[in-house]
Amino acid sequence: MRDPKRINRILKEIEKAWNDYPDQRFGQTLINLGIAPDELWFWRMEDDELEKGLKEYNKKMSKKKK
């Protein structure tokens, strides 16, 4: 099993990078860091759209755990 502590470590590094350029959307930040493919749809995705998708995913997955 992978170390679950890696999640917070990685997220903290992404947070530091994103805080340097707070006007960028999350997708832009990941693309500029070179850790996401340079796809136009991902570049243009607004953060509220991403947040909504994440909430829907988490809701769906929490139901599967029951």
PyMOL Python script that loads the backbone (N, CA, C, O; Angstrom):
from pymol import cmd

cmd.read_pdbstr("""\
ATOM      1  N   MET A   1       0.846  -1.183   0.000  1.00  0.00           N
ATOM      2  CA  MET A   1       0.000   0.000   0.000  1.00  0.00           C
ATOM      3  C   MET A   1       0.890   1.245   0.000  1.00  0.00           C
ATOM      4  O   MET A   1       1.919   1.290   0.674  1.00  0.00           O
ATOM      5  N   ARG A   2       0.485   2.225  -0.747  1.00  0.00           N
ATOM      6  CA  ARG A   2       1.228   3.482  -0.792  1.00  0.00           C
ATOM      7  C   ARG A   2       1.016   4.262   0.502  1.00  0.00           C
ATOM      8  O   ARG A   2      -0.026   4.156   1.150  1.00  0.00           O
ATOM      9  N   ASP A   3       2.016   5.038   0.856  1.00  0.00           N
ATOM     10  CA  ASP A   3       1.964   5.841   2.067  1.00  0.00           C
ATOM     11  C   ASP A   3       0.907   6.934   1.918  1.00  0.00           C
ATOM     12  O   ASP A   3       1.061   7.815   1.072  1.00  0.00           O
ATOM     13  N   PRO A   4      -0.160   6.902   2.715  1.00  0.00           N
ATOM     14  CA  PRO A   4      -1.203   7.927   2.614  1.00  0.00           C
ATOM     15  C   PRO A   4      -0.703   9.330   2.936  1.00  0.00           C
ATOM     16  O   PRO A   4      -1.323  10.313   2.531  1.00  0.00           O
ATOM     17  N   LYS A   5       0.410   9.437   3.659  1.00  0.00           N
ATOM     18  CA  LYS A   5       0.959  10.749   4.013  1.00  0.00           C
ATOM     19  C   LYS A   5       1.477  11.498   2.789  1.00  0.00           C
ATOM     20  O   LYS A   5       1.635  12.718   2.826  1.00  0.00           O
ATOM     21  N   ARG A   6       1.739  10.775   1.710  1.00  0.00           N
ATOM     22  CA  ARG A   6       2.236  11.407   0.492  1.00  0.00           C
ATOM     23  C   ARG A   6       1.229  12.399  -0.069  1.00  0.00           C
ATOM     24  O   ARG A   6       1.611  13.378  -0.710  1.00  0.00           O
ATOM     25  N   ILE A   7      -0.051  12.153   0.167  1.00  0.00           N
ATOM     26  CA  ILE A   7      -1.108  13.006  -0.398  1.00  0.00           C
ATOM     27  C   ILE A   7      -0.961  14.431   0.113  1.00  0.00           C
ATOM     28  O   ILE A   7      -0.923  15.372  -0.681  1.00  0.00           O
ATOM     29  N   ASN A   8      -0.878  14.600   1.415  1.00  0.00           N
ATOM     30  CA  ASN A   8      -0.732  15.947   1.973  1.00  0.00           C
ATOM     31  C   ASN A   8       0.587  16.588   1.580  1.00  0.00           C
ATOM     32  O   ASN A   8       0.642  17.793   1.336  1.00  0.00           O
ATOM     33  N   ARG A   9       1.663  15.786   1.514  1.00  0.00           N
ATOM     34  CA  ARG A   9       2.959  16.346   1.100  1.00  0.00           C
ATOM     35  C   ARG A   9       2.877  16.902  -0.316  1.00  0.00           C
ATOM     36  O   ARG A   9       3.340  18.012  -0.578  1.00  0.00           O
ATOM     37  N   ILE A  10       2.296  16.141  -1.217  1.00  0.00           N
ATOM     38  CA  ILE A  10       2.192  16.560  -2.613  1.00  0.00           C
ATOM     39  C   ILE A  10       1.260  17.756  -2.743  1.00  0.00           C
ATOM     40  O   ILE A  10       1.575  18.718  -3.444  1.00  0.00           O
ATOM     41  N   LEU A  11       0.115  17.699  -2.072  1.00  0.00           N
ATOM     42  CA  LEU A  11      -0.826  18.815  -2.139  1.00  0.00           C
ATOM     43  C   LEU A  11      -0.225  20.110  -1.602  1.00  0.00           C
ATOM     44  O   LEU A  11      -0.522  21.189  -2.114  1.00  0.00           O
ATOM     45  N   LYS A  12       0.614  20.012  -0.577  1.00  0.00           N
ATOM     46  CA  LYS A  12       1.277  21.203  -0.030  1.00  0.00           C
ATOM     47  C   LYS A  12       2.219  21.820  -1.061  1.00  0.00           C
ATOM     48  O   LYS A  12       2.310  23.044  -1.165  1.00  0.00           O
ATOM     49  N   GLU A  13       2.917  20.984  -1.821  1.00  0.00           N
ATOM     50  CA  GLU A  13       3.825  21.500  -2.852  1.00  0.00           C
ATOM     51  C   GLU A  13       3.037  22.175  -3.977  1.00  0.00           C
ATOM     52  O   GLU A  13       3.439  23.222  -4.484  1.00  0.00           O
ATOM     53  N   ILE A  14       1.920  21.570  -4.360  1.00  0.00           N
ATOM     54  CA  ILE A  14       1.068  22.195  -5.378  1.00  0.00           C
ATOM     55  C   ILE A  14       0.522  23.514  -4.851  1.00  0.00           C
ATOM     56  O   ILE A  14       0.469  24.502  -5.584  1.00  0.00           O
ATOM     57  N   GLU A  15       0.118  23.536  -3.588  1.00  0.00           N
ATOM     58  CA  GLU A  15      -0.405  24.759  -2.984  1.00  0.00           C
ATOM     59  C   GLU A  15       0.643  25.878  -3.018  1.00  0.00           C
ATOM     60  O   GLU A  15       0.321  27.022  -3.339  1.00  0.00           O
ATOM     61  N   LYS A  16       1.887  25.550  -2.689  1.00  0.00           N
ATOM     62  CA  LYS A  16       2.955  26.553  -2.724  1.00  0.00           C
ATOM     63  C   LYS A  16       3.108  27.119  -4.132  1.00  0.00           C
ATOM     64  O   LYS A  16       3.196  28.334  -4.308  1.00  0.00           O
ATOM     65  N   ALA A  17       3.139  26.253  -5.118  1.00  0.00           N
ATOM     66  CA  ALA A  17       3.306  26.697  -6.505  1.00  0.00           C
ATOM     67  C   ALA A  17       2.129  27.548  -6.958  1.00  0.00           C
ATOM     68  O   ALA A  17       2.320  28.564  -7.625  1.00  0.00           O
ATOM     69  N   TRP A  18       0.931  27.150  -6.607  1.00  0.00           N
ATOM     70  CA  TRP A  18      -0.268  27.880  -7.023  1.00  0.00           C
ATOM     71  C   TRP A  18      -0.345  29.233  -6.326  1.00  0.00           C
ATOM     72  O   TRP A  18      -0.763  30.218  -6.935  1.00  0.00           O
ATOM     73  N   ASN A  19       0.048  29.293  -5.070  1.00  0.00           N
ATOM     74  CA  ASN A  19       0.040  30.558  -4.337  1.00  0.00           C
ATOM     75  C   ASN A  19       0.976  31.593  -4.957  1.00  0.00           C
ATOM     76  O   ASN A  19       0.762  32.794  -4.793  1.00  0.00           O
ATOM     77  N   ASP A  20       2.005  31.143  -5.662  1.00  0.00           N
ATOM     78  CA  ASP A  20       2.896  32.080  -6.355  1.00  0.00           C
ATOM     79  C   ASP A  20       2.187  32.788  -7.500  1.00  0.00           C
ATOM     80  O   ASP A  20       2.567  33.898  -7.872  1.00  0.00           O
ATOM     81  N   TYR A  21       1.159  32.157  -8.062  1.00  0.00           N
ATOM     82  CA  TYR A  21       0.417  32.704  -9.202  1.00  0.00           C
ATOM     83  C   TYR A  21      -1.085  32.522  -8.968  1.00  0.00           C
ATOM     84  O   TYR A  21      -1.722  31.738  -9.672  1.00  0.00           O
ATOM     85  N   PRO A  22      -1.659  33.228  -7.999  1.00  0.00           N
ATOM     86  CA  PRO A  22      -3.052  32.992  -7.606  1.00  0.00           C
ATOM     87  C   PRO A  22      -4.092  33.343  -8.676  1.00  0.00           C
ATOM     88  O   PRO A  22      -5.247  32.931  -8.568  1.00  0.00           O
ATOM     89  N   ASP A  23      -3.701  34.092  -9.697  1.00  0.00           N
ATOM     90  CA  ASP A  23      -4.654  34.405 -10.764  1.00  0.00           C
ATOM     91  C   ASP A  23      -4.813  33.260 -11.756  1.00  0.00           C
ATOM     92  O   ASP A  23      -5.726  33.271 -12.581  1.00  0.00           O
ATOM     93  N   GLN A  24      -3.934  32.281 -11.677  1.00  0.00           N
ATOM     94  CA  GLN A  24      -4.070  31.123 -12.561  1.00  0.00           C
ATOM     95  C   GLN A  24      -5.176  30.210 -12.051  1.00  0.00           C
ATOM     96  O   GLN A  24      -5.415  30.094 -10.849  1.00  0.00           O
ATOM     97  N   ARG A  25      -5.835  29.574 -12.995  1.00  0.00           N
ATOM     98  CA  ARG A  25      -6.774  28.527 -12.620  1.00  0.00           C
ATOM     99  C   ARG A  25      -5.960  27.277 -12.258  1.00  0.00           C
ATOM    100  O   ARG A  25      -4.787  27.164 -12.612  1.00  0.00           O
ATOM    101  N   PHE A  26      -6.597  26.353 -11.554  1.00  0.00           N
ATOM    102  CA  PHE A  26      -5.895  25.150 -11.110  1.00  0.00           C
ATOM    103  C   PHE A  26      -5.335  24.366 -12.295  1.00  0.00           C
ATOM    104  O   PHE A  26      -4.193  23.909 -12.259  1.00  0.00           O
ATOM    105  N   GLY A  27      -6.127  24.216 -13.323  1.00  0.00           N
ATOM    106  CA  GLY A  27      -5.660  23.493 -14.506  1.00  0.00           C
ATOM    107  C   GLY A  27      -4.445  24.154 -15.131  1.00  0.00           C
ATOM    108  O   GLY A  27      -3.507  23.471 -15.544  1.00  0.00           O
ATOM    109  N   GLN A  28      -4.456  25.468 -15.204  1.00  0.00           N
ATOM    110  CA  GLN A  28      -3.305  26.200 -15.733  1.00  0.00           C
ATOM    111  C   GLN A  28      -2.062  25.918 -14.896  1.00  0.00           C
ATOM    112  O   GLN A  28      -0.974  25.700 -15.431  1.00  0.00           O
ATOM    113  N   THR A  29      -2.237  25.925 -13.586  1.00  0.00           N
ATOM    114  CA  THR A  29      -1.106  25.679 -12.693  1.00  0.00           C
ATOM    115  C   THR A  29      -0.516  24.297 -12.946  1.00  0.00           C
ATOM    116  O   THR A  29       0.701  24.155 -13.067  1.00  0.00           O
ATOM    117  N   LEU A  30      -1.369  23.281 -13.028  1.00  0.00           N
ATOM    118  CA  LEU A  30      -0.866  21.921 -13.252  1.00  0.00           C
ATOM    119  C   LEU A  30      -0.178  21.801 -14.604  1.00  0.00           C
ATOM    120  O   LEU A  30       0.841  21.119 -14.723  1.00  0.00           O
ATOM    121  N   ILE A  31      -0.722  22.455 -15.620  1.00  0.00           N
ATOM    122  CA  ILE A  31      -0.099  22.421 -16.948  1.00  0.00           C
ATOM    123  C   ILE A  31       1.254  23.127 -16.898  1.00  0.00           C
ATOM    124  O   ILE A  31       2.244  22.613 -17.418  1.00  0.00           O
ATOM    125  N   ASN A  32       1.297  24.303 -16.273  1.00  0.00           N
ATOM    126  CA  ASN A  32       2.556  25.047 -16.189  1.00  0.00           C
ATOM    127  C   ASN A  32       3.617  24.316 -15.379  1.00  0.00           C
ATOM    128  O   ASN A  32       4.811  24.473 -15.634  1.00  0.00           O
ATOM    129  N   LEU A  33       3.194  23.527 -14.413  1.00  0.00           N
ATOM    130  CA  LEU A  33       4.139  22.711 -13.639  1.00  0.00           C
ATOM    131  C   LEU A  33       4.624  21.502 -14.439  1.00  0.00           C
ATOM    132  O   LEU A  33       5.586  20.840 -14.047  1.00  0.00           O
ATOM    133  N   GLY A  34       3.963  21.219 -15.550  1.00  0.00           N
ATOM    134  CA  GLY A  34       4.351  20.085 -16.387  1.00  0.00           C
ATOM    135  C   GLY A  34       3.839  18.757 -15.879  1.00  0.00           C
ATOM    136  O   GLY A  34       4.374  17.708 -16.236  1.00  0.00           O
ATOM    137  N   ILE A  35       2.790  18.786 -15.036  1.00  0.00           N
ATOM    138  CA  ILE A  35       2.277  17.531 -14.483  1.00  0.00           C
ATOM    139  C   ILE A  35       0.887  17.189 -15.003  1.00  0.00           C
ATOM    140  O   ILE A  35       0.265  16.229 -14.548  1.00  0.00           O
ATOM    141  N   ALA A  36       0.407  17.973 -15.949  1.00  0.00           N
ATOM    142  CA  ALA A  36      -0.871  17.688 -16.598  1.00  0.00           C
ATOM    143  C   ALA A  36      -0.698  17.956 -18.093  1.00  0.00           C
ATOM    144  O   ALA A  36       0.079  18.829 -18.482  1.00  0.00           O
ATOM    145  N   PRO A  37      -1.411  17.218 -18.921  1.00  0.00           N
ATOM    146  CA  PRO A  37      -1.279  17.435 -20.363  1.00  0.00           C
ATOM    147  C   PRO A  37      -1.800  18.815 -20.756  1.00  0.00           C
ATOM    148  O   PRO A  37      -2.765  19.317 -20.179  1.00  0.00           O
ATOM    149  N   ASP A  38      -1.159  19.406 -21.727  1.00  0.00           N
ATOM    150  CA  ASP A  38      -1.521  20.741 -22.200  1.00  0.00           C
ATOM    151  C   ASP A  38      -2.744  20.632 -23.109  1.00  0.00           C
ATOM    152  O   ASP A  38      -2.646  20.683 -24.335  1.00  0.00           O
ATOM    153  N   GLU A  39      -3.889  20.482 -22.463  1.00  0.00           N
ATOM    154  CA  GLU A  39      -5.155  20.354 -23.168  1.00  0.00           C
ATOM    155  C   GLU A  39      -5.956  21.642 -22.982  1.00  0.00           C
ATOM    156  O   GLU A  39      -6.081  22.143 -21.864  1.00  0.00           O
ATOM    157  N   LEU A  40      -6.493  22.169 -24.065  1.00  0.00           N
ATOM    158  CA  LEU A  40      -7.191  23.442 -24.019  1.00  0.00           C
ATOM    159  C   LEU A  40      -8.374  23.417 -23.055  1.00  0.00           C
ATOM    160  O   LEU A  40      -8.596  24.389 -22.332  1.00  0.00           O
ATOM    161  N   TRP A  41      -9.140  22.319 -23.031  1.00  0.00           N
ATOM    162  CA  TRP A  41     -10.307  22.246 -22.148  1.00  0.00           C
ATOM    163  C   TRP A  41      -9.881  22.326 -20.681  1.00  0.00           C
ATOM    164  O   TRP A  41     -10.572  22.928 -19.859  1.00  0.00           O
ATOM    165  N   PHE A  42      -8.733  21.710 -20.360  1.00  0.00           N
ATOM    166  CA  PHE A  42      -8.249  21.723 -18.979  1.00  0.00           C
ATOM    167  C   PHE A  42      -7.707  23.103 -18.619  1.00  0.00           C
ATOM    168  O   PHE A  42      -7.883  23.570 -17.494  1.00  0.00           O
ATOM    169  N   TRP A  43      -7.053  23.747 -19.571  1.00  0.00           N
ATOM    170  CA  TRP A  43      -6.513  25.095 -19.373  1.00  0.00           C
ATOM    171  C   TRP A  43      -7.636  26.081 -19.071  1.00  0.00           C
ATOM    172  O   TRP A  43      -7.494  26.966 -18.226  1.00  0.00           O
ATOM    173  N   ARG A  44      -8.751  25.915 -19.773  1.00  0.00           N
ATOM    174  CA  ARG A  44      -9.867  26.868 -19.663  1.00  0.00           C
ATOM    175  C   ARG A  44     -10.852  26.563 -18.539  1.00  0.00           C
ATOM    176  O   ARG A  44     -11.710  27.392 -18.233  1.00  0.00           O
ATOM    177  N   MET A  45     -10.745  25.390 -17.922  1.00  0.00           N
ATOM    178  CA  MET A  45     -11.711  25.002 -16.896  1.00  0.00           C
ATOM    179  C   MET A  45     -11.636  25.953 -15.708  1.00  0.00           C
ATOM    180  O   MET A  45     -10.572  26.157 -15.124  1.00  0.00           O
ATOM    181  N   GLU A  46     -12.767  26.523 -15.367  1.00  0.00           N
ATOM    182  CA  GLU A  46     -12.829  27.409 -14.217  1.00  0.00           C
ATOM    183  C   GLU A  46     -12.773  26.577 -12.936  1.00  0.00           C
ATOM    184  O   GLU A  46     -13.224  25.433 -12.904  1.00  0.00           O
ATOM    185  N   ASP A  47     -12.220  27.164 -11.901  1.00  0.00           N
ATOM    186  CA  ASP A  47     -12.050  26.433 -10.645  1.00  0.00           C
ATOM    187  C   ASP A  47     -13.374  26.014 -10.021  1.00  0.00           C
ATOM    188  O   ASP A  47     -13.454  24.957  -9.395  1.00  0.00           O
ATOM    189  N   ASP A  48     -14.408  26.826 -10.183  1.00  0.00           N
ATOM    190  CA  ASP A  48     -15.707  26.430  -9.609  1.00  0.00           C
ATOM    191  C   ASP A  48     -16.273  25.210 -10.322  1.00  0.00           C
ATOM    192  O   ASP A  48     -16.980  24.407  -9.714  1.00  0.00           O
ATOM    193  N   GLU A  49     -15.969  25.069 -11.596  1.00  0.00           N
ATOM    194  CA  GLU A  49     -16.388  23.895 -12.370  1.00  0.00           C
ATOM    195  C   GLU A  49     -15.646  22.648 -11.863  1.00  0.00           C
ATOM    196  O   GLU A  49     -16.242  21.585 -11.688  1.00  0.00           O
ATOM    197  N   LEU A  50     -14.361  22.798 -11.638  1.00  0.00           N
ATOM    198  CA  LEU A  50     -13.562  21.695 -11.103  1.00  0.00           C
ATOM    199  C   LEU A  50     -14.046  21.316  -9.710  1.00  0.00           C
ATOM    200  O   LEU A  50     -14.192  20.135  -9.395  1.00  0.00           O
ATOM    201  N   GLU A  51     -14.292  22.319  -8.882  1.00  0.00           N
ATOM    202  CA  GLU A  51     -14.760  22.071  -7.517  1.00  0.00           C
ATOM    203  C   GLU A  51     -16.095  21.318  -7.522  1.00  0.00           C
ATOM    204  O   GLU A  51     -16.296  20.390  -6.739  1.00  0.00           O
ATOM    205  N   LYS A  52     -16.988  21.722  -8.397  1.00  0.00           N
ATOM    206  CA  LYS A  52     -18.288  21.050  -8.504  1.00  0.00           C
ATOM    207  C   LYS A  52     -18.095  19.583  -8.889  1.00  0.00           C
ATOM    208  O   LYS A  52     -18.725  18.697  -8.311  1.00  0.00           O
ATOM    209  N   GLY A  53     -17.233  19.333  -9.857  1.00  0.00           N
ATOM    210  CA  GLY A  53     -16.966  17.961 -10.279  1.00  0.00           C
ATOM    211  C   GLY A  53     -16.363  17.125  -9.172  1.00  0.00           C
ATOM    212  O   GLY A  53     -16.721  15.959  -9.005  1.00  0.00           O
ATOM    213  N   LEU A  54     -15.452  17.711  -8.414  1.00  0.00           N
ATOM    214  CA  LEU A  54     -14.844  16.990  -7.293  1.00  0.00           C
ATOM    215  C   LEU A  54     -15.873  16.646  -6.224  1.00  0.00           C
ATOM    216  O   LEU A  54     -15.859  15.546  -5.672  1.00  0.00           O
ATOM    217  N   LYS A  55     -16.764  17.587  -5.933  1.00  0.00           N
ATOM    218  CA  LYS A  55     -17.808  17.329  -4.934  1.00  0.00           C
ATOM    219  C   LYS A  55     -18.740  16.210  -5.393  1.00  0.00           C
ATOM    220  O   LYS A  55     -19.118  15.349  -4.598  1.00  0.00           O
ATOM    221  N   GLU A  56     -19.107  16.221  -6.670  1.00  0.00           N
ATOM    222  CA  GLU A  56     -19.978  15.163  -7.205  1.00  0.00           C
ATOM    223  C   GLU A  56     -19.285  13.810  -7.141  1.00  0.00           C
ATOM    224  O   GLU A  56     -19.898  12.806  -6.779  1.00  0.00           O
ATOM    225  N   TYR A  57     -18.008  13.791  -7.494  1.00  0.00           N
ATOM    226  CA  TYR A  57     -17.244  12.548  -7.442  1.00  0.00           C
ATOM    227  C   TYR A  57     -17.174  12.019  -6.006  1.00  0.00           C
ATOM    228  O   TYR A  57     -17.422  10.839  -5.759  1.00  0.00           O
ATOM    229  N   ASN A  58     -16.835  12.897  -5.071  1.00  0.00           N
ATOM    230  CA  ASN A  58     -16.716  12.475  -3.668  1.00  0.00           C
ATOM    231  C   ASN A  58     -18.045  11.988  -3.108  1.00  0.00           C
ATOM    232  O   ASN A  58     -18.081  11.029  -2.337  1.00  0.00           O
ATOM    233  N   LYS A  59     -19.122  12.635  -3.489  1.00  0.00           N
ATOM    234  CA  LYS A  59     -20.449  12.200  -3.045  1.00  0.00           C
ATOM    235  C   LYS A  59     -20.763  10.799  -3.584  1.00  0.00           C
ATOM    236  O   LYS A  59     -21.234   9.928  -2.853  1.00  0.00           O
ATOM    237  N   LYS A  60     -20.491  10.605  -4.873  1.00  0.00           N
ATOM    238  CA  LYS A  60     -20.738   9.307  -5.489  1.00  0.00           C
ATOM    239  C   LYS A  60     -19.881   8.216  -4.855  1.00  0.00           C
ATOM    240  O   LYS A  60     -20.361   7.111  -4.603  1.00  0.00           O
ATOM    241  N   MET A  61     -18.618   8.527  -4.598  1.00  0.00           N
ATOM    242  CA  MET A  61     -17.701   7.525  -4.045  1.00  0.00           C
ATOM    243  C   MET A  61     -18.033   7.210  -2.583  1.00  0.00           C
ATOM    244  O   MET A  61     -17.855   6.078  -2.135  1.00  0.00           O
ATOM    245  N   SER A  62     -18.514   8.210  -1.844  1.00  0.00           N
ATOM    246  CA  SER A  62     -18.859   7.949  -0.444  1.00  0.00           C
ATOM    247  C   SER A  62     -20.058   7.014  -0.356  1.00  0.00           C
ATOM    248  O   SER A  62     -20.163   6.233   0.590  1.00  0.00           O
ATOM    249  N   LYS A  63     -20.951   7.081  -1.317  1.00  0.00           N
ATOM    250  CA  LYS A  63     -22.097   6.173  -1.345  1.00  0.00           C
ATOM    251  C   LYS A  63     -21.643   4.747  -1.619  1.00  0.00           C
ATOM    252  O   LYS A  63     -22.229   3.802  -1.092  1.00  0.00           O
ATOM    253  N   LYS A  64     -20.604   4.576  -2.438  1.00  0.00           N
ATOM    254  CA  LYS A  64     -20.091   3.246  -2.761  1.00  0.00           C
ATOM    255  C   LYS A  64     -19.411   2.594  -1.562  1.00  0.00           C
ATOM    256  O   LYS A  64     -19.372   1.367  -1.467  1.00  0.00           O
ATOM    257  N   LYS A  65     -18.881   3.395  -0.654  1.00  0.00           N
ATOM    258  CA  LYS A  65     -18.177   2.852   0.515  1.00  0.00           C
ATOM    259  C   LYS A  65     -19.119   2.277   1.553  1.00  0.00           C
ATOM    260  O   LYS A  65     -18.702   1.499   2.412  1.00  0.00           O
ATOM    261  N   LYS A  66     -20.392   2.656   1.480  1.00  0.00           N
ATOM    262  CA  LYS A  66     -21.366   2.206   2.485  1.00  0.00           C
ATOM    263  C   LYS A  66     -21.791   0.790   2.257  1.00  0.00           C
ATOM    264  O   LYS A  66     -22.605   0.260   3.014  1.00  0.00           O
TER     265      LYS A  66
END
""", "prot")
cmd.dss("prot")
cmd.show_as("cartoon", "prot")
cmd.util.cbc("prot")
cmd.orient("prot")
